[in-house]
Amino acid sequence: MNGVAPAAFDETPVSAGEAETLFAPLECETGLLVAVSGGPDSVTLLVLLAEWARASGRPKLHAATVDHGLRSEAADEARLVETLCQGLEVSHDILKWEGPKPSSGLQLRAREARYRLLTARARQLGDAVLVTAHTLDDQAETILMRLAHGSGPTGVLGMRARSRKADILLARPLLGVSKARLLATLRERGLPFAEDPSNEDRRFERVRWRALMPLLASEGLSARRLATFASRLARLEQAVEARATGLFAASLLPAAPPSEELCLDLAPVRNEPDEILLRMLAMALARLDGDAAGFARLERLETCGLALAAALRAGLAMTRTLSGYVLSLRRDGVLRFRREALRRRGVHPAS
């Protein structure tokens, strides 16, 4: 085996002292809603959080289980969590995904429904923080999946310890803890949990990556190594983003003519690295649209941005289209954005 033994081989139960450190960032919140499926990860999170929340001054803890209505066993699993919550004196809700289920993209739609139900319940609880049991292993799988999908540096950072779902704060306090350690914690306490058979269904991409993890770990690419790589990349990402943000603010021209929606003076930054110019281009699109999900794929952003960067350095004029906008670069380095005219019958207006 190359390198050190993979982190997944560590089966030390999570101690109360370690839980104090893991949950410390949650101490100042007014309320917490922990998502509990009944599986080992979320059950461990529930038990550790319930013990932690008993101390004076800690936020009020609530729990919720989503029954997607996809398996007959799901209702029993939800009741198992309900019984566990009663013993822990934690209020619990069973949230049901009602209505017809899609025939394709089921896992994605189920995930969207789950977060929709959970964030709605968190909102009812006074904007409680939603707490999920994503682990070190989940983080590693996410990084690998995003790499395979062609994500850039931002995507390869993986899941964040704190992020937002709609207007609700989402916390993942167990991102640095392996599944093996959570299982060891449950075994030590003799607590019951459910096994979801979909976690072994190789039709799902995440399951296929999970099956590859032991082989990757044997070559030194363990979940811990992948997470460490993501944290190092995050430091670089922070520096690049800060530089691009400052230059974007300085390059933004205050008043664009009516036919343009945004103008940047890129002449002072023509010798910046390509990545900085690409970030500034993405920031301009974000300012125009306000919807990052609607942007062009990274490959198209790179193709357009690198062509504009080359023209900028050569002092050439150039026009490109990207994400519904016409980008016109003048010889003096001013880049103008205007919304692309509607096409009729598949014919581009420029033709």
C-alpha positions as CSV (number, residue, x, y, z in Angstrom):
1,M,0.0,0.0,0.0
2,N,1.3,3.5,-0.9
3,G,1.3,6.2,1.8
4,V,-0.4,6.0,5.1
5,A,-3.4,3.9,6.0
6,P,-6.7,5.4,4.9
7,A,-8.6,7.4,7.5
8,A,-11.7,5.1,7.0
9,F,-9.7,2.4,9.0
10,D,-10.1,4.6,12.1
11,E,-13.1,3.2,14.1
12,T,-12.7,5.2,17.2
13,P,-16.1,6.3,18.6
14,V,-16.8,10.0,18.7
15,S,-16.4,11.2,22.3
16,A,-18.4,13.8,24.1
17,G,-15.4,16.1,24.2
18,E,-15.0,15.8,20.4
19,A,-18.7,16.5,20.0
20,E,-18.3,19.7,22.0
21,T,-15.7,20.9,19.4
22,L,-17.7,19.7,16.4
23,F,-20.9,21.5,17.5
24,A,-19.3,24.6,19.0
25,P,-20.1,26.7,15.8
26,L,-23.8,26.0,16.5
27,E,-23.9,27.3,20.1
28,C,-25.1,30.8,19.3
29,E,-28.0,29.7,17.1
30,T,-31.6,30.1,18.3
31,G,-32.8,26.7,17.0
32,L,-31.6,23.6,15.2
33,L,-33.5,21.2,13.0
34,V,-31.6,17.9,12.5
35,A,-32.5,15.8,9.4
36,V,-32.7,12.2,10.5
37,S,-33.3,9.5,7.9
38,G,-32.9,6.6,10.3
39,G,-29.5,5.6,8.8
40,P,-26.4,5.3,11.0
41,D,-24.9,8.7,10.1
42,S,-28.0,10.7,10.9
43,V,-28.9,8.7,14.0
44,T,-25.4,9.3,15.4
45,L,-25.7,13.0,14.7
46,L,-29.1,13.1,16.4
47,V,-27.9,11.3,19.6
48,L,-24.7,13.4,19.8
49,L,-26.6,16.7,19.2
50,A,-29.3,15.8,21.7
51,E,-26.7,15.2,24.4
52,W,-24.8,18.4,23.5
53,A,-28.0,20.5,23.4
54,R,-29.0,19.5,27.0
55,A,-26.4,21.9,28.5
56,S,-27.7,25.3,29.6
57,G,-27.8,28.0,27.0
58,R,-27.7,25.7,24.0
59,P,-30.2,26.1,21.1
60,K,-33.5,24.3,21.1
61,L,-33.2,21.0,19.1
62,H,-35.9,19.6,16.7
63,A,-35.7,16.6,14.4
64,A,-37.5,15.7,11.1
65,T,-37.6,12.7,8.9
66,V,-38.7,12.8,5.3
67,D,-40.8,9.9,4.0
68,H,-40.4,10.0,0.2
69,G,-43.1,7.3,-0.2
70,L,-40.8,5.3,-2.4
71,R,-40.3,2.2,-0.2
72,S,-42.7,0.4,2.0
73,E,-40.1,0.3,4.7
74,A,-39.8,4.1,4.8
75,A,-42.8,4.6,7.2
76,D,-41.3,2.1,9.6
77,E,-37.9,3.8,9.5
78,A,-39.6,7.2,10.2
79,R,-41.4,5.6,13.2
80,L,-38.1,4.2,14.5
81,V,-36.7,7.7,14.5
82,E,-39.8,9.0,16.2
83,T,-39.4,6.5,19.0
84,L,-35.7,7.3,19.4
85,C,-36.6,11.1,19.6
86,Q,-39.1,10.4,22.3
87,G,-36.5,8.7,24.4
88,L,-34.1,11.7,23.8
89,E,-36.9,14.2,24.5
90,V,-36.5,15.8,21.1
91,S,-39.5,17.0,19.2
92,H,-39.9,15.1,15.8
93,D,-41.9,15.6,12.6
94,I,-42.4,13.2,9.8
95,L,-42.5,15.1,6.5
96,K,-44.1,13.3,3.5
97,W,-43.3,13.8,-0.2
98,E,-46.8,13.8,-1.6
99,G,-47.9,13.5,-5.2
100,P,-46.8,11.5,-8.3
101,K,-43.1,10.6,-8.5
102,P,-41.0,11.1,-11.7
103,S,-40.0,8.1,-13.8
104,S,-36.5,9.5,-14.5
105,G,-34.0,11.5,-12.4
106,L,-35.7,10.1,-9.3
107,Q,-32.7,10.5,-6.9
108,L,-32.3,14.1,-7.9
109,R,-36.0,14.9,-7.6
110,A,-36.1,13.1,-4.2
111,R,-33.2,15.2,-3.0
112,E,-34.9,18.4,-4.1
113,A,-38.1,17.4,-2.4
114,R,-36.3,16.5,0.8
115,Y,-34.6,19.9,1.1
116,R,-37.8,21.7,0.1
117,L,-39.7,20.0,3.0
118,L,-36.9,20.4,5.5
119,T,-36.3,24.1,4.8
120,A,-40.0,24.7,5.0
121,R,-40.1,23.1,8.4
122,A,-37.0,25.1,9.5
123,R,-38.7,28.3,8.4
124,Q,-41.8,27.3,10.6
125,L,-39.4,26.9,13.5
126,G,-38.3,30.5,13.3
127,D,-35.5,30.0,10.7
128,A,-33.8,27.2,12.6
129,V,-30.5,26.0,11.2
130,L,-30.8,22.8,9.3
131,V,-28.2,20.3,10.4
132,T,-27.3,17.3,8.2
133,A,-25.1,14.2,8.8
134,H,-22.8,14.5,5.7
135,T,-19.5,12.8,6.5
136,L,-15.9,12.7,5.4
137,D,-16.8,9.9,3.1
138,D,-19.7,11.8,1.6
139,Q,-17.3,14.7,1.0
140,A,-14.8,12.5,-0.8
141,E,-17.5,11.1,-3.1
142,T,-18.8,14.5,-3.9
143,I,-15.3,15.7,-4.9
144,L,-14.8,12.7,-7.1
145,M,-18.2,13.1,-8.8
146,R,-17.6,16.8,-9.4
147,L,-14.2,16.1,-10.9
148,A,-15.7,13.5,-13.2
149,H,-18.4,16.0,-14.3
150,G,-15.7,18.6,-15.3
151,S,-16.2,21.0,-12.3
152,G,-13.8,23.9,-11.9
153,P,-11.9,24.8,-8.6
154,T,-15.0,26.1,-6.9
155,G,-17.0,22.9,-7.5
156,V,-14.1,20.6,-6.5
157,L,-14.0,22.2,-3.1
158,G,-16.9,19.9,-2.3
159,M,-19.5,20.6,0.4
160,R,-19.1,23.5,2.8
161,A,-19.4,23.2,6.5
162,R,-21.9,26.1,6.4
163,S,-24.0,27.0,3.3
164,R,-27.5,28.1,2.4
165,K,-30.6,26.3,1.1
166,A,-32.9,29.0,-0.1
167,D,-33.1,31.3,3.0
168,I,-32.1,28.7,5.5
169,L,-28.6,28.1,6.9
170,L,-27.4,24.6,6.4
171,A,-24.7,23.2,8.7
172,R,-22.7,20.0,8.2
173,P,-20.7,19.5,11.5
174,L,-19.5,15.9,10.7
175,L,-17.7,16.6,7.4
176,G,-14.4,15.8,9.0
177,V,-15.6,12.5,10.6
178,S,-15.7,9.1,8.8
179,K,-18.7,6.8,8.5
180,A,-16.7,4.1,10.2
181,R,-16.3,6.2,13.3
182,L,-20.0,7.0,13.4
183,L,-20.9,3.3,13.1
184,A,-18.5,2.6,15.9
185,T,-20.3,5.3,18.0
186,L,-23.6,3.5,17.4
187,R,-22.2,0.1,18.2
188,E,-20.7,1.4,21.5
189,R,-24.1,2.7,22.5
190,G,-26.1,-0.2,21.2
191,L,-28.5,2.1,19.2
192,P,-30.7,0.8,16.4
193,F,-30.6,2.2,12.9
194,A,-32.0,1.4,9.4
195,E,-30.2,0.4,6.3
196,D,-31.5,1.9,3.0
197,P,-31.1,-0.6,0.2
198,S,-30.7,2.2,-2.3
199,N,-27.3,2.8,-0.8
200,E,-26.2,-0.5,-2.5
201,D,-28.0,0.2,-5.8
202,R,-25.3,0.6,-8.5
203,R,-27.7,2.4,-10.8
204,F,-26.9,5.5,-8.7
205,E,-23.6,7.3,-9.4
206,R,-22.7,8.0,-5.8
207,V,-23.0,4.3,-5.0
208,R,-20.6,3.4,-7.9
209,W,-18.1,5.9,-6.6
210,R,-18.5,4.6,-3.1
211,A,-17.6,1.1,-4.3
212,L,-14.4,2.5,-5.8
213,M,-13.3,4.2,-2.6
214,P,-11.5,1.2,-1.0
215,L,-9.4,0.8,-4.2
216,L,-8.5,4.4,-4.3
217,A,-7.6,4.4,-0.6
218,S,-5.3,1.4,-1.1
219,E,-3.3,3.6,-3.5
220,G,-3.2,6.5,-1.0
221,L,-6.2,8.5,-2.3
222,S,-8.2,8.1,0.9
223,A,-11.3,10.2,1.9
224,R,-9.0,12.1,4.2
225,R,-6.5,12.9,1.5
226,L,-9.3,14.1,-0.8
227,A,-10.7,16.3,1.9
228,T,-7.3,17.7,2.6
229,F,-6.8,18.5,-1.1
230,A,-10.1,20.3,-1.1
231,S,-9.2,22.4,2.0
232,R,-5.9,23.4,0.4
233,L,-7.6,24.3,-2.8
234,A,-10.1,26.4,-0.8
235,R,-7.2,28.6,0.4
236,L,-6.1,29.2,-3.2
237,E,-9.7,29.8,-4.2
238,Q,-10.1,32.4,-1.5
239,A,-7.0,34.3,-2.7
240,V,-8.1,34.2,-6.4
241,E,-11.6,35.3,-5.5
242,A,-10.5,38.2,-3.4
243,R,-8.2,39.4,-6.2
244,A,-10.8,39.1,-8.9
245,T,-13.5,40.8,-6.7
246,G,-11.3,43.8,-6.1
247,L,-10.3,44.1,-9.8
248,F,-13.9,43.7,-10.9
249,A,-15.1,46.5,-8.7
250,A,-12.3,48.8,-10.0
251,S,-13.0,47.9,-13.6
252,L,-16.7,48.4,-13.5
253,L,-17.7,51.5,-15.5
254,P,-20.4,53.5,-13.8
255,A,-22.7,54.4,-16.6
256,A,-23.3,52.2,-19.6
257,P,-25.2,53.5,-22.7
258,P,-28.8,52.4,-22.9
259,S,-28.0,49.7,-25.5
260,E,-25.5,48.1,-23.1
261,E,-26.2,46.6,-19.7
262,L,-22.7,46.5,-18.2
263,C,-19.3,47.8,-19.2
264,L,-15.8,46.8,-17.8
265,D,-12.6,48.6,-18.5
266,L,-10.2,45.7,-18.8
267,A,-7.2,47.6,-20.1
268,P,-5.6,47.9,-16.6
269,V,-5.9,44.2,-16.0
270,R,-4.9,42.9,-19.4
271,N,-1.7,41.2,-17.9
272,E,-3.6,39.5,-15.1
273,P,-3.6,35.6,-15.2
274,D,-6.3,34.0,-17.3
275,E,-8.1,32.7,-14.2
276,I,-8.6,36.3,-12.8
277,L,-10.1,37.4,-16.1
278,L,-12.4,34.4,-16.2
279,R,-13.6,35.1,-12.7
280,M,-14.3,38.7,-13.7
281,L,-16.3,37.5,-16.6
282,A,-18.3,35.2,-14.4
283,M,-18.9,38.1,-11.9
284,A,-20.3,40.3,-14.7
285,L,-22.7,37.5,-15.7
286,A,-23.7,37.1,-12.0
287,R,-24.4,40.8,-11.7
288,L,-26.5,40.8,-14.9
289,D,-28.5,37.6,-14.2
290,G,-28.3,37.1,-10.5
291,D,-28.7,33.4,-11.1
292,A,-25.5,31.4,-11.2
293,A,-27.5,28.2,-12.2
294,G,-28.4,29.8,-15.5
295,F,-24.8,30.5,-16.6
296,A,-23.0,28.7,-19.4
297,R,-21.1,25.6,-18.6
298,L,-17.5,26.1,-17.5
299,E,-16.2,24.9,-20.8
300,R,-18.1,27.6,-22.7
301,L,-17.1,30.2,-20.2
302,E,-13.5,29.2,-20.7
303,T,-13.7,29.1,-24.5
304,C,-15.2,32.6,-24.6
305,G,-13.1,34.1,-21.8
306,L,-9.8,32.8,-23.1
307,A,-10.5,34.1,-26.6
308,L,-11.4,37.6,-25.1
309,A,-8.2,37.5,-22.9
310,A,-6.0,36.8,-26.0
311,A,-7.7,39.6,-27.9
312,L,-7.4,42.0,-25.0
313,R,-3.6,41.4,-24.7
314,A,-3.2,41.8,-28.5
315,G,-5.2,45.0,-28.6
316,L,-7.8,43.5,-30.9
317,A,-11.5,44.0,-31.1
318,M,-13.7,40.9,-30.7
319,T,-17.4,40.0,-30.3
320,R,-18.6,36.8,-28.7
321,T,-21.9,35.5,-27.3
322,L,-22.2,33.8,-23.9
323,S,-25.1,32.8,-21.7
324,G,-27.6,35.0,-23.5
325,Y,-25.4,38.1,-23.8
326,V,-23.3,39.6,-26.6
327,L,-19.8,40.5,-25.3
328,S,-18.1,43.2,-27.4
329,L,-14.5,44.0,-26.7
330,R,-13.1,47.2,-28.1
331,R,-9.4,47.8,-29.0
332,D,-9.0,50.1,-26.0
333,G,-9.9,47.2,-23.6
334,V,-13.5,48.2,-22.8
335,L,-15.8,45.1,-22.7
336,R,-19.5,45.8,-23.2
337,F,-22.3,43.4,-22.3
338,R,-25.8,43.6,-23.9
339,R,-28.6,41.0,-23.9
340,E,-28.7,38.9,-27.0
341,A,-31.6,39.6,-29.4
342,L,-34.2,36.8,-29.6
343,R,-33.7,34.3,-32.4
344,R,-36.5,33.6,-34.8
345,R,-36.9,30.2,-36.5
346,G,-33.4,29.1,-35.5
347,V,-31.7,32.0,-37.4
348,H,-29.2,34.0,-35.4
349,P,-29.8,37.8,-35.8
350,A,-26.1,38.3,-36.7
351,S,-26.6,36.3,-39.9
